[in-house]
Amino acid sequence: MLKKAEAYIWLGVGAAFVVAGEWVDWTVLDILGVRFNLGWLAVLYGFLLALRNAILKPHLVVTERELHDYGDKLVALTPQMIQWLEQGDKPRVVADRVEKAQQIPPLVTLKYIIAMGNYRKPRKPTP
């Protein structure tokens, strides 16, 4: 989903182009007599990706209400969902299968899959 690294890569590439524009002409366009560095487009794109990630992140958490309504069904289907994901099925396909089987909205299933992925990530020990 939200790849924080992609935003940082675009910001870094854009910054490199902006700096390189001082010495290399191929990173700069002349449009109607105005010089425009292409690096600024990459910086803008990276900024917009980072902004999108910051806006969407809070909305991708399973709410207490969703857990109350669908938690038992999701827990029962977790081994099957993991199996489908390990077979290479996309999360959207898994969410559609779960919707057909248990009438759980796909968005809730996708949030649950994200939560499972976050839970499986290795955590840093707290001091």
Summary of the structure (lengths in Angstrom):
residues: 127
radius of gyration: 21.3
end to end distance: 30.3
largest distance: 64.9
contacts: 309
relative contact order: 0.11
helix: 72%
strand: 6%
